[in-house]
């Protein structure tokens, strides 16, 4: 541990590793991984990097939906979540690997995968609610009599 960095107290926030980002992204999309990685930035003492992770997660999610919609039906769409989850893992490992290691060396805690599971499932439920609402709205518009 470097001498200029004090040990962390037991109440220091737990941080999420690359596997957490992968799991959250696999279930809830890139925005779920972005939320976990944004929380890490606050724990690392870099609050100015909180918002960019949220924006990146939101943009990656929109891009993934756009890509899925633009691809022809004959193209296999199943690999898209796997590729985005791998990208979340690699981004977390590359961009937060060193601060994560320092955090753990200073006595910080690693968040359990249940946080990632819960975050991923929460965003999955949100996506399902949005899709269900869109289905009903579009269905109501489609079935309404023409004026």
KASULUR-V538515 format. One record per helix or strand. SS is the DSSP state (hx for helix, st for strand). FROM is the first residue (numbers start at 1). TO is the last residue. Records with the same first field share a line. If there is no record, write none. Layout:
SS: FROM-TO, FROM-TO
This chain:
st: 15-15, 110-110
hx: 18-28, 30-43, 47-70, 79-105, 113-143
